Amino acid sequence: MTSPVLTEGVIMTGLETLSHGGEEAITLFMEMSKQLHEAGAKDALQDWVTIAAPALPEKERNDVLVMLMCSHLVLGRQTQARIGSGASASTLH
């Protein structure tokens, strides 16, 4: 997989799309974040979020935050369930 590059052109085009809001803006924000994460480009992801999040209109920024919180909370419950079931299984043997 090739690493996405945050060139000035990509950023400017992305910021324009983000500033218009709507589902397309949310999708762009999340997809670019996902691609950067999957490429292991932690610094580029940090740069993207720093530049792109403020460009989203408030409603879309809040929608993204809610999606991220829901994902985080679900993962937390899954982790706790695995820890809990692992502890229960080990005490039974």
Secondary structure, DSSP 8 states (H G I E B T S, - for coil): -------HHHHHHHHHHHHH-HHHHHHHHHHHHHHHHHTT-HHHHHHHHHHHGGGS-HHHHHHHHHHHHHHHHHHHHHHHHHHHHHHHHHHH-
